[in-house]
Amino acid sequence: MNVLVLDETMELAVPIRGLAGISGWEPHFVGSLHELEVAVAAQGRPALTVVNLQPPLTAWELGQRLRGLGLESPVVVLGSGGSESGAPA
């Protein structure tokens, strides 16, 4: 399964690679929306897209850009949801 991972910080690299080994995924990591768009244009639509949402990227902007790409596959969006210290706001 072709999995596209947008992660500017590469925090997901280790866990995704671990899951890939177990599940037979073929992850491709990109660091920006632009790189994601280039990857989709070059490789076609992935079976799954995983996004580690980081400021200043918003969920709304992400949704607009992904719709523009015509992605019909599932998208998993992860984010911290808290303050920068990790404590609840």
A tleap script that builds the chain and sets N, CA, C and O, in Angstrom:
source leaprc.protein.ff14SB
mol = sequence {
  NMET ASN VAL LEU VAL LEU ASP GLU THR MET
  GLU LEU ALA VAL PRO ILE ARG GLY LEU ALA
  GLY ILE SER GLY TRP GLU PRO HIE PHE VAL
  GLY SER LEU HIE GLU LEU GLU VAL ALA VAL
  ALA ALA GLN GLY ARG PRO ALA LEU THR VAL
  VAL ASN LEU GLN PRO PRO LEU THR ALA TRP
  GLU LEU GLY GLN ARG LEU ARG GLY LEU GLY
  LEU GLU SER PRO VAL VAL VAL LEU GLY SER
  GLY GLY SER GLU SER GLY ALA PRO CALA
}
set mol.1.N position { 0.855 -1.171 0.000 }
set mol.1.CA position { 0.000 0.000 0.000 }
set mol.1.C position { 0.896 1.226 0.000 }
set mol.1.O position { 1.803 1.341 0.824 }
set mol.2.N position { 0.645 2.124 -0.908 }
set mol.2.CA position { 1.388 3.363 -1.027 }
set mol.2.C position { 0.847 4.378 -0.019 }
set mol.2.O position { -0.316 4.775 -0.098 }
set mol.3.N position { 1.698 4.800 0.934 }
set mol.3.CA position { 1.294 5.738 1.979 }
set mol.3.C position { 2.147 6.991 1.857 }
set mol.3.O position { 3.376 6.919 1.861 }
set mol.4.N position { 1.489 8.137 1.749 }
set mol.4.CA position { 2.174 9.424 1.663 }
set mol.4.C position { 2.098 10.095 3.032 }
set mol.4.O position { 1.010 10.256 3.585 }
set mol.5.N position { 3.250 10.487 3.583 }
set mol.5.CA position { 3.316 11.059 4.920 }
set mol.5.C position { 3.868 12.475 4.824 }
set mol.5.O position { 5.012 12.680 4.419 }
set mol.6.N position { 3.038 13.457 5.203 }
set mol.6.CA position { 3.478 14.857 5.278 }
set mol.6.C position { 3.856 15.143 6.718 }
set mol.6.O position { 2.999 15.163 7.602 }
set mol.7.N position { 5.136 15.363 6.950 }
set mol.7.CA position { 5.624 15.588 8.311 }
set mol.7.C position { 6.845 16.489 8.251 }
set mol.7.O position { 7.949 16.033 7.952 }
set mol.8.N position { 6.645 17.764 8.536 }
set mol.8.CA position { 7.745 18.734 8.493 }
set mol.8.C position { 8.835 18.402 9.505 }
set mol.8.O position { 10.011 18.668 9.253 }
set mol.9.N position { 8.469 17.833 10.627 }
set mol.9.CA position { 9.420 17.573 11.710 }
set mol.9.C position { 9.999 16.159 11.671 }
set mol.9.O position { 10.952 15.863 12.393 }
set mol.10.N position { 9.445 15.301 10.853 }
set mol.10.CA position { 9.833 13.893 10.746 }
set mol.10.C position { 9.634 13.132 12.055 }
set mol.10.O position { 10.286 12.115 12.289 }
set mol.11.N position { 8.728 13.627 12.912 }
set mol.11.CA position { 8.408 12.936 14.162 }
set mol.11.C position { 7.771 11.571 13.910 }
set mol.11.O position { 7.894 10.664 14.733 }
set mol.12.N position { 7.096 11.428 12.783 }
set mol.12.CA position { 6.386 10.186 12.496 }
set mol.12.C position { 7.241 9.148 11.785 }
set mol.12.O position { 6.788 8.026 11.562 }
set mol.13.N position { 8.471 9.504 11.427 }
set mol.13.CA position { 9.291 8.603 10.619 }
set mol.13.C position { 9.484 7.236 11.273 }
set mol.13.O position { 9.267 6.209 10.630 }
set mol.14.N position { 9.881 7.212 12.522 }
set mol.14.CA position { 10.150 5.931 13.191 }
set mol.14.C position { 8.876 5.103 13.351 }
set mol.14.O position { 8.864 3.930 12.978 }
set mol.15.N position { 7.777 5.698 13.908 }
set mol.15.CA position { 6.577 4.861 14.043 }
set mol.15.C position { 5.988 4.395 12.710 }
set mol.15.O position { 5.516 3.264 12.601 }
set mol.16.N position { 6.016 5.259 11.706 }
set mol.16.CA position { 5.458 4.866 10.404 }
set mol.16.C position { 6.314 3.771 9.769 }
set mol.16.O position { 5.782 2.817 9.200 }
set mol.17.N position { 7.611 3.903 9.863 }
set mol.17.CA position { 8.477 2.848 9.301 }
set mol.17.C position { 8.263 1.528 10.031 }
set mol.17.O position { 8.324 0.461 9.419 }
set mol.18.N position { 8.010 1.595 11.340 }
set mol.18.CA position { 7.714 0.369 12.092 }
set mol.18.C position { 6.425 -0.278 11.617 }
set mol.18.O position { 6.369 -1.491 11.412 }
set mol.19.N position { 5.385 0.535 11.441 }
set mol.19.CA position { 4.114 0.010 10.925 }
set mol.19.C position { 4.266 -0.506 9.504 }
set mol.19.O position { 3.651 -1.504 9.127 }
set mol.20.N position { 5.083 0.174 8.723 }
set mol.20.CA position { 5.286 -0.242 7.335 }
set mol.20.C position { 5.874 -1.640 7.274 }
set mol.20.O position { 5.477 -2.458 6.444 }
set mol.21.N position { 6.829 -1.906 8.165 }
set mol.21.CA position { 7.445 -3.230 8.188 }
set mol.21.C position { 6.459 -4.327 8.537 }
set mol.21.O position { 6.545 -5.437 8.011 }
set mol.22.N position { 5.524 -4.019 9.420 }
set mol.22.CA position { 4.527 -4.993 9.850 }
set mol.22.C position { 3.417 -5.139 8.808 }
set mol.22.O position { 2.942 -6.244 8.545 }
set mol.23.N position { 3.014 -4.015 8.222 }
set mol.23.CA position { 1.820 -3.980 7.378 }
set mol.23.C position { 2.084 -4.071 5.882 }
set mol.23.O position { 1.145 -4.218 5.099 }
set mol.24.N position { 3.340 -3.986 5.474 }
set mol.24.CA position { 3.636 -4.021 4.050 }
set mol.24.C position { 3.396 -2.684 3.354 }
set mol.24.O position { 3.272 -2.637 2.130 }
set mol.25.N position { 3.331 -1.611 4.115 }
set mol.25.CA position { 3.166 -0.278 3.532 }
set mol.25.C position { 4.443 0.134 2.835 }
set mol.25.O position { 5.526 -0.360 3.146 }
set mol.26.N position { 4.301 1.047 1.886 }
set mol.26.CA position { 5.432 1.674 1.232 }
set mol.26.C position { 5.332 3.168 1.512 }
set mol.26.O position { 4.755 3.902 0.709 }
set mol.27.N position { 5.893 3.647 2.657 }
set mol.27.CA position { 5.747 5.060 2.997 }
set mol.27.C position { 6.675 5.944 2.184 }
set mol.27.O position { 7.815 5.578 1.896 }
set mol.28.N position { 6.167 7.110 1.822 }
set mol.28.CA position { 6.955 8.141 1.159 }
set mol.28.C position { 6.784 9.406 1.984 }
set mol.28.O position { 5.665 9.893 2.148 }
set mol.29.N position { 7.874 9.940 2.501 }
set mol.29.CA position { 7.833 11.097 3.392 }
set mol.29.C position { 8.092 12.382 2.620 }
set mol.29.O position { 8.999 12.458 1.790 }
set mol.30.N position { 7.268 13.397 2.914 }
set mol.30.CA position { 7.460 14.729 2.357 }
set mol.30.C position { 7.420 15.728 3.504 }
set mol.30.O position { 6.837 15.453 4.552 }
set mol.31.N position { 8.050 16.906 3.303 }
set mol.31.CA position { 8.156 17.877 4.370 }
set mol.31.C position { 7.316 19.120 4.218 }
set mol.31.O position { 7.376 20.014 5.062 }
set mol.32.N position { 6.523 19.196 3.144 }
set mol.32.CA position { 5.698 20.388 2.939 }
set mol.32.C position { 4.527 20.052 2.022 }
set mol.32.O position { 4.514 19.017 1.354 }
set mol.33.N position { 3.546 20.949 2.005 }
set mol.33.CA position { 2.417 20.768 1.087 }
set mol.33.C position { 2.882 20.769 -0.355 }
set mol.33.O position { 2.372 20.011 -1.179 }
set mol.34.N position { 3.849 21.619 -0.659 }
set mol.34.CA position { 4.367 21.662 -2.031 }
set mol.34.C position { 4.972 20.304 -2.411 }
set mol.34.O position { 4.709 19.787 -3.497 }
set mol.35.N position { 5.776 19.736 -1.519 }
set mol.35.CA position { 6.363 18.420 -1.788 }
set mol.35.C position { 5.287 17.350 -1.924 }
set mol.35.O position { 5.419 16.435 -2.736 }
set mol.36.N position { 4.223 17.460 -1.133 }
set mol.36.CA position { 3.110 16.526 -1.237 }
set mol.36.C position { 2.476 16.618 -2.619 }
set mol.36.O position { 2.202 15.596 -3.248 }
set mol.37.N position { 2.242 17.838 -3.092 }
set mol.37.CA position { 1.654 18.038 -4.419 }
set mol.37.C position { 2.549 17.461 -5.513 }
set mol.37.O position { 2.059 16.837 -6.454 }
set mol.38.N position { 3.860 17.668 -5.390 }
set mol.38.CA position { 4.813 17.132 -6.365 }
set mol.38.C position { 4.793 15.605 -6.339 }
set mol.38.O position { 4.812 14.966 -7.391 }
set mol.39.N position { 4.754 15.019 -5.143 }
set mol.39.CA position { 4.735 13.559 -5.014 }
set mol.39.C position { 3.482 12.965 -5.640 }
set mol.39.O position { 3.557 11.948 -6.329 }
set mol.40.N position { 2.329 13.590 -5.408 }
set mol.40.CA position { 1.080 13.084 -5.994 }
set mol.40.C position { 1.143 13.185 -7.512 }
set mol.40.O position { 0.716 12.268 -8.214 }
set mol.41.N position { 1.672 14.288 -8.019 }
set mol.41.CA position { 1.789 14.452 -9.471 }
set mol.41.C position { 2.724 13.402 -10.074 }
set mol.41.O position { 2.469 12.893 -11.166 }
set mol.42.N position { 3.801 13.080 -9.365 }
set mol.42.CA position { 4.796 12.140 -9.888 }
set mol.42.C position { 4.402 10.681 -9.687 }
set mol.42.O position { 4.658 9.848 -10.557 }
set mol.43.N position { 3.783 10.361 -8.551 }
set mol.43.CA position { 3.536 8.968 -8.192 }
set mol.43.C position { 2.075 8.564 -8.267 }
set mol.43.O position { 1.756 7.382 -8.139 }
set mol.44.N position { 1.196 9.509 -8.470 }
set mol.44.CA position { -0.224 9.200 -8.454 }
set mol.44.C position { -0.787 9.298 -7.054 }
set mol.44.O position { -0.067 9.601 -6.102 }
set mol.45.N position { -2.064 9.044 -6.936 }
set mol.45.CA position { -2.746 9.169 -5.646 }
set mol.45.C position { -2.369 8.026 -4.718 }
set mol.45.O position { -2.374 6.864 -5.124 }
set mol.46.N position { -2.044 8.352 -3.482 }
set mol.46.CA position { -1.703 7.295 -2.520 }
set mol.46.C position { -2.953 6.586 -2.012 }
set mol.46.O position { -4.066 7.099 -2.131 }
set mol.47.N position { -2.753 5.402 -1.446 }
set mol.47.CA position { -3.861 4.675 -0.833 }
set mol.47.C position { -4.251 5.319 0.490 }
set mol.47.O position { -5.400 5.217 0.919 }
set mol.48.N position { -3.290 5.987 1.142 }
set mol.48.CA position { -3.513 6.632 2.432 }
set mol.48.C position { -2.562 7.814 2.539 }
set mol.48.O position { -1.405 7.729 2.127 }
set mol.49.N position { -3.058 8.924 3.100 }
set mol.49.CA position { -2.214 10.081 3.384 }
set mol.49.C position { -2.259 10.341 4.878 }
set mol.49.O position { -3.335 10.405 5.473 }
set mol.50.N position { -1.084 10.490 5.486 }
set mol.50.CA position { -0.965 10.799 6.909 }
set mol.50.C position { -0.298 12.162 7.018 }
set mol.50.O position { 0.750 12.398 6.418 }
set mol.51.N position { -0.915 13.064 7.793 }
set mol.51.CA position { -0.396 14.422 7.931 }
set mol.51.C position { -0.162 14.728 9.403 }
set mol.51.O position { -1.063 14.579 10.228 }
set mol.52.N position { 1.054 15.157 9.726 }
set mol.52.CA position { 1.369 15.656 11.050 }
set mol.52.C position { 1.195 17.171 10.971 }
set mol.52.O position { 2.108 17.881 10.549 }
set mol.53.N position { 0.033 17.663 11.373 }
set mol.53.CA position { -0.332 19.066 11.210 }
set mol.53.C position { 0.484 19.945 12.150 }
set mol.53.O position { 0.451 19.773 13.369 }
set mol.54.N position { 1.215 20.886 11.568 }
set mol.54.CA position { 2.068 21.795 12.323 }
set mol.54.C position { 1.744 23.233 11.931 }
set mol.54.O position { 1.485 23.504 10.758 }
set mol.55.N position { 1.755 24.165 12.895 }
set mol.55.CA position { 1.569 25.574 12.561 }
set mol.55.C position { 2.680 26.027 11.614 }
set mol.55.O position { 3.799 25.529 11.738 }
set mol.56.N position { 2.440 26.915 10.704 }
set mol.56.CA position { 1.232 27.706 10.534 }
set mol.56.C position { 0.174 27.038 9.660 }
set mol.56.O position { -0.855 27.652 9.379 }
set mol.57.N position { 0.398 25.790 9.221 }
set mol.57.CA position { -0.585 25.091 8.404 }
set mol.57.C position { -1.839 24.831 9.226 }
set mol.57.O position { -1.760 24.318 10.342 }
set mol.58.N position { -2.985 25.181 8.678 }
set mol.58.CA position { -4.251 24.949 9.373 }
set mol.58.C position { -4.984 23.782 8.725 }
set mol.58.O position { -4.706 23.419 7.582 }
set mol.59.N position { -5.910 23.206 9.456 }
set mol.59.CA position { -6.717 22.108 8.911 }
set mol.59.C position { -7.515 22.585 7.708 }
set mol.59.O position { -7.707 21.829 6.755 }
set mol.60.N position { -7.982 23.828 7.740 }
set mol.60.CA position { -8.753 24.358 6.614 }
set mol.60.C position { -7.872 24.432 5.371 }
set mol.60.O position { -8.271 23.981 4.297 }
set mol.61.N position { -6.673 25.003 5.513 }
set mol.61.CA position { -5.765 25.104 4.369 }
set mol.61.C position { -5.409 23.721 3.838 }
set mol.61.O position { -5.387 23.498 2.628 }
set mol.62.N position { -5.134 22.801 4.746 }
set mol.62.CA position { -4.811 21.440 4.343 }
set mol.62.C position { -5.954 20.834 3.534 }
set mol.62.O position { -5.734 20.254 2.471 }
set mol.63.N position { -7.176 20.974 4.048 }
set mol.63.CA position { -8.338 20.434 3.340 }
set mol.63.C position { -8.505 21.022 1.960 }
set mol.63.O position { -8.798 20.295 1.010 }
set mol.64.N position { -8.325 22.320 1.828 }
set mol.64.CA position { -8.455 22.980 0.525 }
set mol.64.C position { -7.414 22.453 -0.458 }
set mol.64.O position { -7.727 22.163 -1.613 }
set mol.65.N position { -6.184 22.335 0.007 }
set mol.65.CA position { -5.106 21.876 -0.879 }
set mol.65.C position { -5.304 20.414 -1.280 }
set mol.65.O position { -5.080 20.050 -2.434 }
set mol.66.N position { -5.724 19.579 -0.330 }
set mol.66.CA position { -5.943 18.171 -0.655 }
set mol.66.C position { -7.117 18.004 -1.614 }
set mol.66.O position { -7.064 17.168 -2.516 }
set mol.67.N position { -8.177 18.790 -1.428 }
set mol.67.CA position { -9.305 18.740 -2.370 }
set mol.67.C position { -8.849 19.120 -3.767 }
set mol.67.O position { -9.275 18.522 -4.755 }
set mol.68.N position { -7.977 20.122 -3.841 }
set mol.68.CA position { -7.450 20.557 -5.133 }
set mol.68.C position { -6.656 19.481 -5.844 }
set mol.68.O position { -6.563 19.486 -7.071 }
set mol.69.N position { -6.083 18.559 -5.086 }
set mol.69.CA position { -5.336 17.450 -5.670 }
set mol.69.C position { -6.255 16.310 -6.113 }
set mol.69.O position { -5.830 15.401 -6.826 }
set mol.70.N position { -7.503 16.367 -5.688 }
set mol.70.CA position { -8.448 15.316 -6.041 }
set mol.70.C position { -8.200 14.015 -5.300 }
set mol.70.O position { -8.539 12.944 -5.804 }
set mol.71.N position { -7.614 14.087 -4.112 }
set mol.71.CA position { -7.376 12.871 -3.342 }
set mol.71.C position { -8.708 12.278 -2.898 }
set mol.71.O position { -9.526 12.959 -2.279 }
set mol.72.N position { -8.912 11.032 -3.213 }
set mol.72.CA position { -10.137 10.348 -2.820 }
set mol.72.C position { -9.862 9.305 -1.744 }
set mol.72.O position { -10.786 8.674 -1.231 }
set mol.73.N position { -8.607 9.130 -1.409 }
set mol.73.CA position { -8.227 8.141 -0.412 }
set mol.73.C position { -8.338 8.734 0.987 }
set mol.73.O position { -8.425 9.953 1.134 }
set mol.74.N position { -8.337 7.893 2.010 }
set mol.74.CA position { -8.416 8.396 3.386 }
set mol.74.C position { -7.216 9.273 3.750 }
set mol.74.O position { -6.097 9.068 3.279 }
set mol.75.N position { -7.495 10.252 4.602 }
set mol.75.CA position { -6.457 11.145 5.116 }
set mol.75.C position { -6.538 11.109 6.637 }
set mol.75.O position { -7.603 11.334 7.213 }
set mol.76.N position { -5.415 10.827 7.280 }
set mol.76.CA position { -5.318 10.836 8.734 }
set mol.76.C position { -4.535 12.081 9.109 }
set mol.76.O position { -3.397 12.262 8.675 }
set mol.77.N position { -5.154 12.950 9.929 }
set mol.77.CA position { -4.506 14.188 10.351 }
set mol.77.C position { -4.209 14.091 11.838 }
set mol.77.O position { -5.106 13.867 12.650 }
set mol.78.N position { -2.939 14.261 12.183 }
set mol.78.CA position { -2.501 14.227 13.575 }
set mol.78.C position { -2.012 15.615 13.954 }
set mol.78.O position { -1.424 16.316 13.130 }
set mol.79.N position { -2.249 16.009 15.182 }
set mol.79.CA position { -1.767 17.295 15.664 }
set mol.79.C position { -1.696 17.268 17.177 }
set mol.79.O position { -2.309 16.421 17.828 }
set mol.80.N position { -0.942 18.204 17.729 }
set mol.80.CA position { -0.766 18.220 19.176 }
set mol.80.C position { -2.016 18.697 19.891 }
set mol.80.O position { -2.373 18.154 20.937 }
set mol.81.N position { -2.690 19.702 19.345 }
set mol.81.CA position { -3.921 20.194 19.933 }
set mol.81.C position { -3.745 20.951 21.224 }
set mol.81.O position { -4.731 21.457 21.760 }
set mol.82.N position { -2.531 21.058 21.756 }
set mol.82.CA position { -2.307 21.777 23.003 }
set mol.82.C position { -1.392 22.955 22.795 }
set mol.82.O position { -1.129 23.365 21.664 }
set mol.83.N position { -0.906 23.499 23.899 }
set mol.83.CA position { 0.024 24.606 23.815 }
set mol.83.C position { 1.403 24.080 23.438 }
set mol.83.O position { 1.611 22.869 23.357 }
set mol.84.N position { 2.335 24.984 23.210 }
set mol.84.CA position { 3.667 24.574 22.825 }
set mol.84.C position { 4.353 23.732 23.897 }
set mol.84.O position { 5.214 22.913 23.574 }
set mol.85.N position { 3.995 23.915 25.147 }
set mol.85.CA position { 4.612 23.140 26.219 }
set mol.85.C position { 4.046 21.730 26.307 }
set mol.85.O position { 4.577 20.881 27.023 }
set mol.86.N position { 2.954 21.486 25.565 }
set mol.86.CA position { 2.321 20.171 25.598 }
set mol.86.C position { 1.250 20.080 26.669 }
set mol.86.O position { 0.508 19.100 26.723 }
set mol.87.N position { 1.163 21.104 27.531 }
set mol.87.CA position { 0.139 21.112 28.574 }
set mol.87.C position { -1.169 21.605 27.989 }
set mol.87.O position { -1.153 22.397 27.048 }
set mol.88.N position { -2.306 21.161 28.519 }
set mol.88.CA position { -3.592 21.640 28.013 }
set mol.88.C position { -3.690 23.148 28.137 }
set mol.88.O position { -3.209 23.748 29.098 }
set mol.89.N position { -4.330 23.747 27.134 }
set mol.89.CA position { -4.471 25.216 27.124 }
set mol.89.C position { -5.547 25.663 28.078 }
set mol.89.O position { -5.804 26.860 28.201 }
savepdb mol mol.pdb
quit
